[in-house]
Amino acid sequence: MIAVFLAPAYLGACTYVLIRLFRSLGYCNNKFKSLFFRIPVTLIYAFFAFSPLIAFFLPKATQIRRVMQLIGSYWFGVMLYTLLIIAISQLVSVLLRRVFKVLPRDFFRKKTANFVCLLLSFTIIASVSVYGAVNARNIKVNNYSVSVNKQVEGIDSLNVVLIADLHMGYSIGVDHIKQMVEKVNEQKPDLVCIAGDIYDNDFDAFENPDALSEELSKLSSTYGTYACWGNHDVNQKILGGFTFDNEPIIEHDSRMNDFLKKAEINLLADETVLIDDKFYVSGRVDGEKPATENNIRKTPEELLDGTDKSKPVFMIYHEPDELAEISEAGTDLLLCGHTHDGQIFPANIITALKWENSCGYLKKGDMHNIVTSGLGVWGPFMRVGTDAEICSIKVKLKPN
């Protein structure tokens, strides 16, 4: 259903932008109306417009597919801001010409005015796109401090690092993970938690699985690294960030189990473990795509059943929903990802409307909830209005 709706919408948007481009260039100079100009430009434009689809049908795990995937991801970001700039320019044009009537109606059809508008639009689109591409590769550290009114013998605080949405695959590779590991280790964590979307639906997209697992195994902490599954940690076809499949059963790639073992990451799939008899770490499977038998998963109460609530309880859960239920089950600190904080403005406005806590900190009952904007990317390899981040959390405990 999504493909049926998005395919014509996307093609229509691309066609509309090309028509607008030719019309504006034609106002600047009649030479741009020539077929000798328009035919090659249309072919080049079509290559970029269809690059995501070309990449989709290329053989897996090949360098040409990686290149086409990257081109396609950037194209989506550029198209988004092109459409946004067109919408803003149209609004400004209507206001200046028809509402306030400070400009003549044919003002933007004049050569000079059209050239200035085109140049300004290209400059804004290029600047925002380049900034987004650079910013997506720059991982930042956000610091939090929370208090849990529970005692742990010999410990007055814990340094917990939250990471999520690695989306390892065609876009995110060894260099990005290496930068992440270095910045995590700089925090000198007691515990590292990965809140889902470890890979991006396709294990074959890993350029070098051994190098990736080796880098991840360098994560250093007192009590180890724990992770849960996210909605992209399943085998599904993916195009432009959207997943689809006709298979009746959605599964995790079995190769990821060996990968995580080599990376020294402890996977918690609807499991709760007691760490060194000091605190609990619980990992909940994703609600959207649990990939369990009959898609059944434990409730928060079932997941924490039998735990000693006098000890701190930390839960890793990909999507920041069911906050009240998780709080009432006895969780002290809930760590989530999934939202990317919208990743690209103005999508962060939408995520803020959808989620009770789309990014950052929220207190729910006695529970602290922290949602990270994540490390990797969904779709375009860009971040505008949000950061690739790790969250360093100091958990203050009740004095002994």
C-alpha positions in Angstrom: 0.0 0.0 0.0 2.9 2.4 0.9 4.6 1.6 -2.4 1.4 2.1 -4.4 1.0 5.6 -2.8 4.7 6.7 -2.7 5.8 5.6 -6.2 3.5 8.0 -8.2 3.9 10.7 -5.6 7.7 10.5 -5.9 7.6 10.4 -9.7 5.2 13.3 -9.7 7.4 15.4 -7.4 10.5 14.7 -9.6 8.6 15.6 -12.8 7.3 18.8 -11.2 10.8 19.9 -10.1 12.2 19.3 -13.6 9.4 21.2 -15.2 9.9 24.1 -12.8 13.6 24.1 -13.5 13.2 24.2 -17.3 10.6 27.0 -17.0 12.8 29.1 -14.7 15.9 28.6 -16.9 13.8 29.5 -19.9 12.9 32.9 -18.3 16.6 33.5 -17.9 17.7 32.7 -21.5 15.9 31.3 -24.5 18.9 28.9 -25.2 17.7 26.8 -22.2 14.5 26.1 -24.1 16.5 24.2 -26.8 16.1 20.4 -27.0 19.9 20.2 -27.3 20.0 21.4 -23.7 16.9 19.8 -22.3 17.4 16.2 -23.5 20.9 15.7 -21.9 19.7 17.5 -18.7 16.6 15.3 -18.6 18.8 12.1 -18.9 21.1 13.2 -16.2 18.2 14.2 -14.0 16.5 10.8 -14.6 19.7 9.0 -13.6 19.6 10.6 -10.2 15.9 10.3 -9.8 16.0 6.6 -10.5 19.2 5.9 -8.7 17.5 4.4 -5.6 15.6 2.0 -7.9 18.8 1.2 -9.9 20.6 0.4 -6.7 17.7 -1.8 -5.5 18.0 -4.1 -8.5 21.8 -4.3 -8.6 23.5 -7.4 -7.2 23.9 -7.4 -3.4 27.2 -6.7 -1.7 28.9 -5.0 -4.8 30.7 -1.8 -4.8 28.6 -0.4 -7.6 25.5 -1.0 -5.5 27.1 0.8 -2.6 27.8 3.8 -4.8 24.3 3.9 -6.2 22.8 3.5 -2.7 24.8 6.5 -1.6 23.8 8.6 -4.6 20.2 7.7 -4.1 20.2 8.5 -0.4 21.7 12.0 -1.1 19.2 12.5 -3.9 16.3 12.0 -1.5 17.7 14.6 0.8 18.3 17.1 -2.0 14.8 16.5 -3.4 13.2 17.1 0.1 14.9 20.5 0.4 14.2 21.4 -3.3 10.5 20.8 -2.7 10.6 22.8 0.5 12.4 25.7 -1.1 9.8 25.7 -4.0 7.0 25.7 -1.5 8.5 28.6 0.4 9.2 30.6 -2.7 5.7 30.1 -4.0 4.3 31.3 -0.7 6.5 34.4 -0.7 5.6 35.1 -4.4 1.9 34.9 -3.7 2.3 37.2 -0.6 4.4 39.8 -2.4 2.4 39.9 -5.7 -1.2 39.1 -4.7 -1.6 39.9 -1.0 0.6 42.8 -0.3 0.9 43.8 -4.0 4.3 45.3 -3.6 5.6 43.6 -6.8 4.0 43.3 -10.3 2.4 40.0 -11.1 5.0 39.2 -13.8 8.0 40.2 -11.6 9.4 36.7 -11.2 9.2 36.1 -15.0 11.8 38.8 -15.6 15.3 37.6 -16.5 17.2 39.3 -13.7 14.6 38.4 -10.9 14.4 34.8 -12.1 18.2 34.4 -12.2 18.6 35.8 -8.7 15.9 33.5 -7.4 17.4 30.5 -9.1 20.9 31.3 -7.8 19.6 31.9 -4.2 17.6 28.6 -4.3 20.5 26.6 -5.6 22.8 28.1 -3.0 20.4 27.3 -0.1 19.7 23.8 -1.3 23.4 23.0 -1.8 24.5 24.6 1.5 21.8 22.7 3.6 22.6 19.4 1.8 26.3 19.7 2.3 25.9 20.7 5.9 23.5 17.8 6.4 25.9 15.3 4.9 28.8 16.6 7.0 26.8 16.8 10.2 25.5 13.2 9.9 29.1 12.0 10.1 30.0 14.1 13.2 29.0 12.1 16.3 28.4 14.3 19.4 28.0 13.4 23.1 25.0 14.6 25.1 25.2 14.3 28.8 22.4 13.5 31.3 22.2 13.0 35.0 19.4 11.1 36.8 18.9 9.9 40.3 17.6 6.5 41.3 16.5 6.2 44.9 18.0 2.7 45.4 21.2 1.5 47.1 23.9 -0.7 45.5 26.6 -1.9 47.8 29.9 -0.2 47.1 28.5 2.0 44.3 27.2 5.6 44.5 26.8 6.1 40.8 26.9 4.3 37.4 28.1 5.8 34.1 25.7 4.4 31.4 26.2 5.1 27.7 23.2 4.8 25.4 23.6 4.3 21.7 20.9 3.3 19.1 20.1 3.2 15.4 23.5 2.2 14.1 21.8 1.1 10.8 25.0 -0.6 9.7 24.8 -1.5 6.0 25.3 0.4 2.8 25.5 3.8 4.4 27.0 3.2 7.8 30.4 1.3 7.8 33.6 0.8 9.7 34.7 4.5 9.8 31.5 5.7 11.5 31.5 2.8 14.0 35.2 3.4 14.8 34.4 7.0 15.6 31.5 5.9 17.8 33.6 3.4 19.7 36.3 6.0 20.4 33.7 8.5 21.8 31.9 5.9 23.8 35.2 4.7 25.4 36.1 8.3 26.3 33.1 8.4 28.6 34.6 5.5 30.7 31.3 3.8 30.9 30.2 1.2 33.5 27.5 -0.1 31.1 26.9 0.3 27.3 23.3 -0.1 26.0 22.3 -0.4 22.3 18.6 0.3 21.9 18.0 -1.4 18.6 18.3 -1.0 14.8 21.8 -2.4 14.9 21.7 -3.2 11.1 19.7 -2.0 8.2 17.6 -5.0 7.2 20.3 -6.6 5.1 23.3 -8.4 6.5 24.8 -8.7 3.0 25.0 -4.9 2.9 27.9 -5.1 5.4 31.1 -4.2 3.5 33.3 -5.9 6.0 31.5 -7.8 8.8 34.7 -8.9 10.5 36.1 -5.4 10.7 32.7 -4.1 12.0 32.5 -6.8 14.7 36.2 -6.2 15.6 35.5 -2.5 16.1 32.4 -3.1 18.2 34.3 -5.5 20.4 36.6 -2.6 21.4 33.7 -1.1 23.4 35.1 -1.0 26.9 33.0 -0.9 30.1 32.9 -2.3 33.6 29.9 -4.6 33.1 29.7 -5.0 29.3 27.5 -4.1 26.3 23.9 -5.1 26.1 21.5 -4.7 23.1 17.9 -5.2 22.0 16.4 -5.6 18.6 14.7 -2.8 16.6 12.3 -2.7 13.8 15.0 -2.6 11.2 16.8 -5.7 12.7 14.9 -8.0 10.4 15.3 -9.5 6.9 13.2 -7.3 4.7 13.7 -5.5 1.3 14.4 -1.8 1.8 14.1 1.0 -0.8 14.6 4.6 0.2 14.4 3.7 3.8 11.0 2.0 3.5 10.8 -1.7 4.1 8.5 -4.1 2.4 8.2 -7.9 1.8 5.6 -10.4 0.9 7.0 -13.0 3.2 4.4 -14.1 5.9 7.1 -14.5 8.5 9.6 -11.7 9.4 12.8 -13.0 10.9 16.1 -11.8 12.3 19.1 -12.8 10.2 20.7 -15.8 11.9 24.2 -14.5 10.9 23.6 -11.5 13.3 23.8 -13.9 16.3 27.4 -14.9 15.4 28.2 -11.3 14.5 27.1 -10.0 17.9 29.0 -12.8 19.8 32.2 -11.8 17.9 31.4 -8.1 18.8 31.0 -9.1 22.4 27.5 -7.7 22.6 25.0 -9.4 24.8 21.6 -9.6 23.0 18.5 -9.4 25.2 15.4 -10.5 23.3 12.6 -10.2 25.9 15.1 -11.1 28.6 16.1 -9.6 31.9 19.5 -10.3 33.5 21.0 -9.5 36.9 24.4 -8.0 36.5 27.0 -8.8 39.2 24.1 -9.0 41.8 23.9 -5.2 41.6 21.3 -4.1 39.0 19.1 -5.5 36.3 19.3 -4.9 32.5 16.2 -5.8 30.5 15.9 -5.9 26.8 12.5 -5.8 25.1 11.8 -6.9 21.5 10.4 -4.3 19.1 6.6 -3.9 19.1 6.3 -3.1 15.4 8.4 -6.1 14.2 9.0 -8.5 17.1 10.0 -11.3 14.8 9.1 -13.9 17.4 6.9 -17.0 17.2 3.4 -15.8 16.3 4.7 -12.2 16.9 4.1 -12.6 20.6 6.2 -10.7 23.1 6.2 -10.3 26.9 4.4 -7.4 28.6 6.5 -5.1 30.7 5.1 -6.8 33.8 6.0 -10.3 32.5 9.5 -9.1 31.5 10.3 -7.8 35.0 8.4 -10.6 36.8 10.5 -12.0 39.7 13.0 -9.1 39.8 14.1 -7.7 43.1 12.7 -4.2 42.8 15.1 -3.0 45.6 17.8 -3.1 42.9 18.0 -0.6 40.0 16.2 -1.8 36.8 17.4 -0.5 33.4 15.4 -1.4 30.3 16.5 -1.1 26.7 13.6 -0.8 24.3 13.8 0.5 20.7 10.6 2.5 20.3 9.6 5.0 23.1 6.1 3.8 23.6 4.1 2.2 26.5 5.9 4.5 28.8 3.3 4.4 31.6 3.1 0.5 31.5 6.9 0.2 31.6 7.1 2.7 34.5 4.4 0.9 36.5 6.2 -2.4 35.9 9.1 -1.1 38.0 11.6 0.3 35.5 13.9 3.0 36.9 15.6 4.0 33.6 14.2 3.3 30.1 16.6 3.8 27.2 15.2 4.1 23.7 16.0 5.2 20.1 14.0 4.8 16.9 12.8 8.4 16.2 16.2 9.8 15.0 14.6 13.1 16.3 13.2 13.4 12.8 16.8 13.3 11.4 16.0 16.0 8.8 14.2 19.2 9.5 11.2 19.7 9.4 10.6 15.9 10.2 11.5 16.6 13.8 8.3 18.6 14.2 6.4 15.5 13.1 8.2 13.2 15.5 7.6 15.6 18.3 3.9 15.5 17.6 3.8 11.7 17.3 5.9 10.6 20.4 5.4 11.6 24.0 9.2 11.8 24.2 10.6 12.0 20.7 14.1 12.8 21.9 15.8 13.7 25.1 14.6 13.3 28.7 11.2 12.7 30.2 10.1 11.7 33.7 7.2 9.2 33.7 6.1 8.4 37.2 9.2 7.3 39.0 10.9 6.3 35.8 13.5 8.3 33.8 13.2 7.9 30.0 16.0 9.0 27.7 15.5 8.8 23.9 18.6 9.2 21.7 18.5 10.7 18.2 20.8 7.8 17.2 24.0 7.3 15.3 23.1 6.2 11.8 20.6 7.3 9.3 17.2 6.3 7.8 17.1 7.0 4.1 19.2 10.2 3.2 22.7 10.2 4.7 22.0 13.7 6.2 21.1 15.3 9.5 19.7 18.7 9.6 18.3 20.1 12.8 19.4 17.0 14.8 22.7 15.3 15.6 24.2 11.9 15.4 24.8 11.3 19.1 25.7 9.0 22.0 24.1 9.7 25.4 26.3 9.6 28.4 24.2 9.2 31.5 25.3 9.5 35.1 23.0 7.5 37.3 23.2 8.7 40.8 22.3 6.1 43.4 21.1 6.4 47.0 24.2 6.6 49.3 25.0 3.5 51.3 
